[in-house]
Amino acid sequence: MKPGDLVKWTFAKTSPNFNIENKFYMGILLHPEKLPENSWSILLSDGKIVHADETEIEVVRESEDR
């Protein structure tokens, strides 16, 4: 994963209590966060920024190197 990647973010992907409908959002990876390890800030398609754990992130398309 790297900044600029197009991702699918699913909150509480494996939880039986939260996000039971398994809703997801599309977004762009902004930058990695220090804590917890392997977490990222993501700019969602609705303009919100979320802090997500790597288990909640699926890369849809890698960004092109410029």
C-alpha positions as CSV (number, residue, x, y, z in Angstrom):
1,M,0.0,0.0,0.0
2,K,1.2,3.5,-0.8
3,P,-0.3,7.0,-0.8
4,G,-2.6,7.6,-3.7
5,D,-3.9,4.0,-4.0
6,L,-7.6,3.6,-4.6
7,V,-9.0,1.4,-1.7
8,K,-12.2,-0.1,-0.4
9,W,-12.6,0.5,3.3
10,T,-14.9,-1.7,5.3
11,F,-15.3,-0.7,9.0
12,A,-15.3,-3.7,11.4
13,K,-15.0,-6.1,8.5
14,T,-15.1,-9.3,10.6
15,S,-17.3,-8.1,13.5
16,P,-20.6,-9.9,14.2
17,N,-21.9,-6.8,16.1
18,F,-20.7,-3.8,14.1
19,N,-21.4,-3.2,10.4
20,I,-23.5,-6.4,10.1
21,E,-24.5,-5.4,6.5
22,N,-20.7,-5.3,5.6
23,K,-21.0,-1.8,4.0
24,F,-17.9,-0.4,2.5
25,Y,-16.6,3.0,1.2
26,M,-14.2,3.9,-1.6
27,G,-11.3,6.2,-0.9
28,I,-7.7,7.2,-1.5
29,L,-4.8,6.4,0.9
30,L,-3.3,9.6,2.2
31,H,-0.5,8.6,4.5
32,P,0.5,5.9,7.0
33,E,-0.1,6.5,10.7
34,K,2.4,5.7,13.4
35,L,-0.1,4.0,15.7
36,P,-1.4,1.4,15.5
37,E,1.2,-0.1,13.2
38,N,0.1,-0.6,9.6
39,S,-2.8,1.8,9.8
40,W,-3.6,4.6,7.3
41,S,-5.5,7.9,6.9
42,I,-8.0,7.5,4.0
43,L,-9.8,10.3,2.2
44,L,-13.3,8.8,1.5
45,S,-15.4,9.6,-1.5
46,D,-17.8,11.7,0.6
47,G,-14.9,13.9,1.7
48,K,-14.4,12.5,5.2
49,I,-11.0,11.4,6.5
50,V,-10.8,8.2,8.5
51,H,-8.1,6.4,10.4
52,A,-8.2,2.7,9.3
53,D,-6.4,-0.5,10.3
54,E,-4.8,-2.5,7.5
55,T,-7.4,-5.3,8.0
56,E,-10.1,-2.9,7.0
57,I,-8.4,-1.9,3.7
58,E,-8.4,-3.6,0.3
59,V,-6.4,-2.1,-2.5
60,V,-8.6,-1.7,-5.6
61,R,-6.0,0.0,-7.8
62,E,-2.5,1.0,-7.1
63,S,-1.6,4.6,-7.9
64,E,0.6,5.3,-10.9
65,D,4.1,6.5,-10.2
66,R,4.7,10.0,-11.5
